[in-house]
């Protein structure tokens, strides 16, 4: 009996993935564990391994097309074996169409609906545009009273499929829907996924950004003092700015549990575990590996975990499971010389902290003397659907408070 090759689930919010490339062709022999395909989703690309020894007897989902998580994208079996009646989505639709719709007579109105393309009047000077739609998809759209011309097709040649119709949600703002549907057009791989995720985040959340500076003069002095007092070398990053900043965010999240949450598909859920995502820039895009259970870690454990996920993410060896489950993200552009920016929320999270470059400022002391202060610019973006401005400002103030009182970070 043929064995299914399943579309894996790489992230918390992933519902479907794109087959980016088949590394094996139909008829090729494979061994269990061989890479047979590469799929894209959730800002990253992942390999799909052969689940068994045998021959790749059927590719169900071609390159560039989507499949729902846990659905088969291909089959492995004995040479010459069929897939046991497991048809592609297009074949299944055709069978249902034959069962549900009587065979039309030649020349009848129903015969016109049996074709896969529908010519529509165009507002351009080209005369006609062709809309590709399967018969069953058109039938479902008509039953639901939907204008299928507004539906973005994900099948071959942009064909509108049954799944496209079933997943389509009409909106009052059709221009916005058009923008979301076209996000990532002309891009491929990770860049396309990032474009789609960013547009989805901006379209589905009410993002507001608050900005202020933290006086980290005492924090910088604290770091130097601790390094002098500890005899053994600190090789785990426990006193790095990244680790101390993450610790301040963790403590603020403990004080503000409403911020440590997810909002997805209209449902808000506070999460007990604090899982910190750290945005990492790669040559071809951006990924957000996650330190899970960060709320219960010591500074040393937190430093070790941050160093590990950042290094592995840059080398491309981090397991795909490490990119999901985050409850709050930190994005640091300090090395770029940027002070303030507007980070985009990493859904389904409801907040993200942007960190700018450390700046030196002069100020007057209590006795009128001139002092040099170290200031760290912070930008908090939050979903105003869930969090109001005042509690968001209080949350940012808590982060600043912990950074300005560094000994609290040791608790």
MOLINUR-V439513 format. One record per residue. N is the residue number from 1. RES is the residue in one small letter. SS is DSSP state (A for helix, B for strand, O for the rest). OMEGA is omega in degrees with one decimal (* if undefined). Layout:
N,RES,SS,OMEGA + N,RES,SS,OMEGA
//
This chain:
1,x,O,-177.3 + 2,x,O,179.0 + 3,x,B,-178.8 + 4,x,B,167.1 + 5,x,B,-168.8 + 6,x,B,170.4 + 7,x,O,-176.4 + 8,x,O,175.5 + 9,x,O,-174.1 + 10,x,O,-175.4 + 11,x,O,-175.9 + 12,x,O,-174.9 + 13,x,O,-177.3 + 14,x,O,176.1 + 15,x,O,176.2 + 16,x,B,-179.8 + 17,x,B,179.8 + 18,x,B,174.0 + 19,x,B,-176.7 + 20,x,B,-179.1 + 21,x,B,170.1 + 22,x,B,178.2 + 23,x,O,175.3 + 24,x,O,178.5 + 25,x,O,174.9 + 26,x,O,-178.6 + 27,x,O,179.1 + 28,x,O,174.2 + 29,x,B,179.8 + 30,x,B,174.0 + 31,x,O,179.4 + 32,x,O,-178.8 + 33,x,O,176.0 + 34,x,O,175.2 + 35,x,B,-178.5 + 36,x,B,-177.9 + 37,x,B,173.3 + 38,x,B,-179.6 + 39,x,B,-178.0 + 40,x,B,173.9 + 41,x,B,174.8 + 42,x,O,175.0 + 43,x,O,-179.5 + 44,x,B,176.0 + 45,x,B,-179.4 + 46,x,B,178.1 + 47,x,B,176.6 + 48,x,B,-178.4 + 49,x,B,174.9 + 50,x,O,-178.4 + 51,x,O,-176.9 + 52,x,O,172.4 + 53,x,O,176.4 + 54,x,B,-179.1 + 55,x,B,174.9 + 56,x,B,-172.5 + 57,x,B,-179.3 + 58,x,B,170.7 + 59,x,B,-177.2 + 60,x,O,-176.9 + 61,x,O,-178.9 + 62,x,O,176.7 + 63,x,O,178.2 + 64,x,O,179.5 + 65,x,O,-172.5 + 66,x,B,172.8 + 67,x,B,176.8 + 68,x,B,177.3 + 69,x,O,179.1 + 70,x,O,174.0 + 71,x,O,178.5 + 72,x,B,174.0 + 73,x,B,177.7 + 74,x,B,-177.9 + 75,x,B,174.9 + 76,x,B,-179.9 + 77,x,B,176.3 + 78,x,O,178.3 + 79,x,O,-179.5 + 80,x,O,179.9 + 81,x,O,174.3 + 82,x,O,-177.7 + 83,x,O,174.0 + 84,x,O,176.6 + 85,x,O,177.2 + 86,x,O,-174.3 + 87,x,O,173.0 + 88,x,O,179.3 + 89,x,A,179.8 + 90,x,A,179.4 + 91,x,A,178.8 + 92,x,A,179.3 + 93,x,A,-179.6 + 94,x,A,179.7 + 95,x,A,178.8 + 96,x,A,179.2 + 97,x,A,179.9 + 98,x,A,-178.5 + 99,x,A,-172.1 + 100,x,A,-174.4 + 101,x,O,179.0 + 102,x,O,180.0 + 103,x,O,-177.8 + 104,x,O,175.1 + 105,x,O,179.5 + 106,x,O,177.6 + 107,x,O,-179.3 + 108,x,O,179.2 + 109,x,A,-179.2 + 110,x,A,-178.7 + 111,x,A,179.7 + 112,x,A,-178.2 + 113,x,O,-177.6 + 114,x,O,179.8 + 115,x,O,-177.2 + 116,x,O,178.7 + 117,x,B,-178.5 + 118,x,B,178.0 + 119,x,B,179.4 + 120,x,B,176.2 + 121,x,B,-178.8 + 122,x,O,176.5 + 123,x,O,179.1 + 124,x,O,-179.0 + 125,x,O,-178.0 + 126,x,O,175.6 + 127,x,O,-172.7 + 128,x,B,168.1 + 129,x,B,-179.7 + 130,x,B,177.8 + 131,x,B,-179.7 + 132,x,B,-179.3 + 133,x,B,178.3 + 134,x,O,-178.9 + 135,x,A,-178.6 + 136,x,A,178.6 + 137,x,A,178.9 + 138,x,A,179.9 + 139,x,A,-180.0 + 140,x,A,179.3 + 141,x,A,180.0 + 142,x,A,178.5 + 143,x,A,179.9 + 144,x,A,-179.2 + 145,x,O,-177.8 + 146,x,O,174.0 + 147,x,O,-174.0 + 148,x,A,175.9 + 149,x,A,179.3 + 150,x,A,-175.1 + 151,x,O,178.7 + 152,x,O,-179.8 + 153,x,O,-179.8 + 154,x,O,179.0 + 155,x,O,178.5 + 156,x,A,-177.6 + 157,x,A,-179.9 + 158,x,A,-178.5 + 159,x,O,176.7 + 160,x,B,-177.6 + 161,x,O,177.1 + 162,x,A,-178.9 + 163,x,A,178.5 + 164,x,A,-179.4 + 165,x,A,-177.7 + 166,x,A,-178.6 + 167,x,A,-174.8 + 168,x,O,177.1 + 169,x,O,-180.0 + 170,x,O,177.0 + 171,x,O,177.5 + 172,x,O,-178.2 + 173,x,O,-179.9 + 174,x,A,177.7 + 175,x,A,179.1 + 176,x,A,179.0 + 177,x,A,179.4 + 178,x,A,179.1 + 179,x,A,-179.1 + 180,x,A,-177.5 + 181,x,A,-176.5 + 182,x,O,-179.2 + 183,x,O,178.3 + 184,x,O,-180.0 + 185,x,O,-179.9 + 186,x,O,178.7 + 187,x,O,179.3 + 188,x,O,173.1 + 189,x,A,-176.0 + 190,x,A,-178.2 + 191,x,A,179.7 + 192,x,A,179.6 + 193,x,A,179.4 + 194,x,A,-179.8 + 195,x,A,-179.2 + 196,x,A,-179.4 + 197,x,A,-179.6 + 198,x,A,179.8 + 199,x,A,178.4 + 200,x,A,179.4 + 201,x,A,-178.3 + 202,x,A,-179.0 + 203,x,A,-170.8 + 204,x,A,178.9 + 205,x,O,176.4 + 206,x,O,-170.2 + 207,x,B,177.2 + 208,x,B,-178.2 + 209,x,B,174.2 + 210,x,B,-176.3 + 211,x,B,172.8 + 212,x,B,-179.9 + 213,x,B,173.6 + 214,x,B,176.4 + 215,x,B,-176.0 + 216,x,O,178.2 + 217,x,A,179.2 + 218,x,A,179.7 + 219,x,A,179.2 + 220,x,A,176.9 + 221,x,A,178.2 + 222,x,A,-179.2 + 223,x,A,-179.1 + 224,x,A,-179.8 + 225,x,A,-179.5 + 226,x,A,179.5 + 227,x,A,179.3 + 228,x,A,-174.7 + 229,x,A,-179.4 + 230,x,O,-173.9 + 231,x,O,-176.9 + 232,x,O,-179.3 + 233,x,O,179.6 + 234,x,O,-174.2 + 235,x,O,-175.2 + 236,x,O,177.3 + 237,x,O,-176.2 + 238,x,O,177.8 + 239,x,O,176.8 + 240,x,O,178.5 + 241,x,A,-179.5 + 242,x,A,-178.8 + 243,x,A,-179.2 + 244,x,A,177.2 + 245,x,A,178.2 + 246,x,A,178.8 + 247,x,A,178.1 + 248,x,A,177.7 + 249,x,A,179.6 + 250,x,A,179.9 + 251,x,A,178.1 + 252,x,A,177.4 + 253,x,A,176.4 + 254,x,A,178.3 + 255,x,A,-176.1 + 256,x,O,-175.2 + 257,x,A,179.7 + 258,x,A,179.9 + 259,x,A,179.7 + 260,x,O,-169.0 + 261,x,B,174.9 + 262,x,B,171.6 + 263,x,B,-174.2 + 264,x,B,179.9 + 265,x,O,176.4 + 266,x,O,-178.5 + 267,x,B,178.3 + 268,x,B,-177.8 + 269,x,B,172.0 + 270,x,B,-176.5 + 271,x,O,-177.1 + 272,x,O,-179.2 + 273,x,O,176.5 + 274,x,O,-176.7 + 275,x,O,-173.0 + 276,x,B,173.7 + 277,x,B,-179.8 + 278,x,B,-178.8 + 279,x,B,-178.3 + 280,x,B,180.0 + 281,x,B,174.6 + 282,x,B,-179.7 + 283,x,O,-175.3 + 284,x,O,178.3 + 285,x,B,-175.4 + 286,x,B,176.1 + 287,x,B,-179.1 + 288,x,B,174.4 + 289,x,B,-171.1 + 290,x,B,169.2 + 291,x,B,-177.1 + 292,x,O,-178.6 + 293,x,O,-176.8 + 294,x,A,-177.1 + 295,x,A,-178.1 + 296,x,A,-176.5 + 297,x,O,169.9 + 298,x,O,178.0 + 299,x,A,179.5 + 300,x,A,179.7 + 301,x,A,179.3 + 302,x,A,178.5 + 303,x,A,178.2 + 304,x,A,-177.7 + 305,x,A,178.7 + 306,x,A,178.6 + 307,x,A,-176.4 + 308,x,A,-175.8 + 309,x,A,-179.9 + 310,x,A,179.3 + 311,x,A,-178.4 + 312,x,A,178.6 + 313,x,A,179.9 + 314,x,A,179.9 + 315,x,A,177.9 + 316,x,O,-177.6 + 317,x,O,-178.4 + 318,x,O,179.6 + 319,x,O,-175.5 + 320,x,A,-179.5 + 321,x,A,-178.2 + 322,x,A,-179.8 + 323,x,A,-178.3 + 324,x,O,174.6 + 325,x,O,179.8 + 326,x,O,177.3 + 327,x,O,177.1 + 328,x,B,-174.9 + 329,x,B,174.1 + 330,x,B,177.9 + 331,x,B,-172.9 + 332,x,B,176.3 + 333,x,O,-176.4 + 334,x,A,-178.4 + 335,x,A,-178.5 + 336,x,A,-180.0 + 337,x,O,-179.4 + 338,x,O,177.0 + 339,x,O,-179.1 + 340,x,O,173.7 + 341,x,O,-178.1 + 342,x,O,178.9 + 343,x,O,-179.1 + 344,x,O,-176.8 + 345,x,O,177.5 + 346,x,O,-176.9 + 347,x,O,8.6 + 348,x,O,177.4 + 349,x,B,-178.1 + 350,x,O,178.7 + 351,x,B,176.7 + 352,x,B,-179.2 + 353,x,B,174.5 + 354,x,B,-177.0 + 355,x,B,-179.3 + 356,x,B,-178.0 + 357,x,B,179.1 + 358,x,B,-178.2 + 359,x,B,176.7 + 360,x,B,179.5 + 361,x,B,176.2 + 362,x,B,-179.6 + 363,x,B,176.8 + 364,x,B,176.7 + 365,x,O,-177.1 + 366,x,O,-178.9 + 367,x,O,179.1 + 368,x,O,179.5 + 369,x,O,178.9 + 370,x,B,179.9 + 371,x,B,174.1 + 372,x,B,-178.7 + 373,x,B,173.9 + 374,x,B,-177.7 + 375,x,B,179.5 + 376,x,B,179.7 + 377,x,B,-179.9 + 378,x,B,178.0 + 379,x,B,179.5 + 380,x,B,171.9 + 381,x,B,-178.9 + 382,x,B,179.0 + 383,x,B,-176.4 + 384,x,O,172.8 + 385,x,O,-173.4 + 386,x,O,-173.8 + 387,x,O,176.3 + 388,x,O,-176.0 + 389,x,A,-176.5 + 390,x,A,178.5 + 391,x,A,176.4 + 392,x,A,177.5 + 393,x,A,177.6 + 394,x,A,178.9 + 395,x,A,178.3 + 396,x,A,178.6 + 397,x,A,178.5 + 398,x,A,177.3 + 399,x,A,179.2 + 400,x,A,-178.2 + 401,x,A,179.6 + 402,x,A,178.7 + 403,x,A,-177.8 + 404,x,A,175.6 + 405,x,O,-166.0 + 406,x,A,-178.4 + 407,x,A,176.1 + 408,x,A,179.3 + 409,x,A,179.1 + 410,x,A,-175.4 + 411,x,O,*
//
